[in-house]
Amino acid sequence: MRKKKKQYDDDDGRVIAPMNVEGMPWYVNERSKQPEKSEKIKLTKEENRAFVRGVLFAILISCGVFVVAFTLFLLFCDFVWLR
């Protein structure tokens, strides 16, 4: 059972500070009320392979950067910091 909202005599319905803030549990996005119609994109085999290759290449680059940074940190610790 819901509680009835209180009626105040001085309430004229104006919003002084809106509480509809993104990230809050009660947030209501005005755009999300309208359903969006989107078409699925059909990729050919070649386009799909190129997409997968690009994603794997990006992952390998980012992993490589972390491996190089970790290796340089270990070398720094071994030769400079812990001497």
C-alpha positions in Angstrom: 0.0 0.0 0.0 1.4 3.3 -1.0 1.5 6.3 1.2 -0.5 9.3 0.1 1.6 12.4 -0.8 1.2 15.3 1.6 -0.6 18.3 0.3 1.0 21.6 1.3 -0.8 24.9 1.1 2.3 26.8 -0.2 3.2 24.2 -2.9 2.6 25.7 -6.4 4.2 22.8 -8.3 7.5 24.6 -9.3 10.7 22.6 -9.2 13.5 24.4 -7.3 16.1 21.7 -7.4 15.4 18.7 -9.6 16.3 15.4 -7.9 16.3 13.4 -11.1 20.1 12.9 -11.1 21.8 10.4 -13.4 23.3 7.6 -11.3 20.6 7.6 -8.6 18.3 4.6 -8.3 15.2 6.7 -9.1 16.7 8.3 -12.2 14.3 8.4 -15.2 15.9 9.1 -18.6 13.4 10.9 -20.8 15.0 9.5 -23.9 14.8 5.9 -22.7 11.0 6.1 -22.7 11.0 6.1 -26.5 11.9 2.8 -28.1 14.7 3.1 -30.6 14.5 1.2 -33.9 17.9 0.0 -34.9 18.8 -2.3 -37.7 21.2 -5.2 -37.3 24.3 -4.9 -39.4 25.1 -7.9 -41.5 28.8 -8.4 -42.0 30.4 -10.6 -44.6 32.9 -13.2 -43.7 35.8 -11.0 -44.7 34.5 -8.0 -42.7 33.9 -10.2 -39.7 37.4 -11.6 -39.9 38.9 -8.1 -40.2 36.9 -7.0 -37.2 38.1 -9.9 -35.1 41.7 -9.4 -36.3 41.4 -5.7 -35.3 40.1 -6.5 -31.9 42.8 -9.1 -31.2 45.5 -6.7 -32.4 44.2 -4.0 -30.0 44.2 -6.5 -27.1 47.8 -7.7 -28.0 49.0 -4.1 -28.1 47.5 -3.2 -24.7 48.8 -6.5 -23.1 52.2 -5.8 -24.6 52.3 -2.3 -23.0 51.5 -3.8 -19.6 54.2 -6.5 -20.0 56.8 -4.0 -21.0 55.9 -1.7 -18.1 56.0 -4.5 -15.6 59.4 -5.7 -17.0 60.8 -2.2 -16.7 59.5 -1.9 -13.2 61.2 -5.2 -12.2 64.5 -4.1 -13.8 64.2 -0.7 -12.0 63.7 -2.5 -8.7 66.5 -4.9 -9.3 69.2 -2.5 -10.5 68.3 0.8 -8.9 65.9 0.7 -6.0 66.9 -2.4 -4.1 70.7 -1.9 -4.4 
